[in-house]
Amino acid sequence: MNCDQHWLSGITRIPSPNFDERPDPEDISLLVIHCISLPPGEFGNNYIDQLFCNQLKPEDHPYFEEIHQLRVSAHLLIKRDGQCVQYVAFDKRAWHAGKSLYQGRERCNDFSIGIELEGTETIAYTDAQYSQLAQVIDTLLKTYPKLSKHTITGHSDIAPDRKTDPGASFDWDRILSA
């Protein structure tokens, strides 16, 4: 796996309109792990792609009535089978963290890469996801010198009053010791 002009090679690209310019494109210094499933607890459909591309239809599920107007994105999604989808180039600001704080710095979207894992806080992530995530992290660490194993965190850590993902089901040791 390589990173070419801020896009990973050999993976699916579905460009999201939900991004803008970073204040400092050279300051990519945090990696945030999230989880998502749409509808909650359901996997293996295209609803996440639709959400990140502003195409989610409220009539497809009652939960979508609450969220279809959100304008959000992540840089990457790693599906249950390990397939990886990139929505936003890494040098752009994806809209994944919201109001957030990391080591005294606010607005984590300004300086972070957001990776979504298809899953929930309570269901174990798959071996394929951990394998793909390890490859992605290795590539990002080689590409962006301000990133390190010490600058990988969860959404719950940067927005603890609002978020709980990736949750207790995420095995931090498996990723940080790889």
HELIX and SHEET records of a PDB file:
HELIX    1   1 TYR A   47  PHE A   52  1                                   6    
HELIX    2   2 PRO A   58  ASP A   60  5                                   3    
HELIX    3   3 PHE A   64  ILE A   67  1                                   4    
HELIX    4   4 CYS A  108  ASP A  110  5                                   3    
HELIX    5   5 ASP A  127  THR A  143  1                                  17    
HELIX    6   6 LYS A  149  THR A  151  5                                   3    
HELIX    7   7 HIS A  155  ILE A  158  1                                   4    
HELIX    8   8 TRP A  172  LEU A  176  1                                   5    
SHEET    1   A 2 CYS A   3  ASP A   4  0                                        
SHEET    2   A 2 TRP A   7  LEU A   8 -1                                        
SHEET    1   B 6 THR A  12  ARG A  13  0                                        
SHEET    2   B 6 CYS A  84  GLN A  86  1                                        
SHEET    3   B 6 LEU A  76  ILE A  78 -1                                        
SHEET    4   B 6 SER A 112  GLU A 118  1                                        
SHEET    5   B 6 LEU A  30  ILE A  36  1                                        
SHEET    6   B 6 ILE A 152  GLY A 154  1                                        
SHEET    1   C 2 PHE A  19  GLU A  21  0                                        
SHEET    2   C 2 LYS A  92  ALA A  94 -1                                        
SHEET    1   D 2 LEU A 101  TYR A 102  0                                        
SHEET    2   D 2 ARG A 105  GLU A 106 -1                                        
END                                                                             
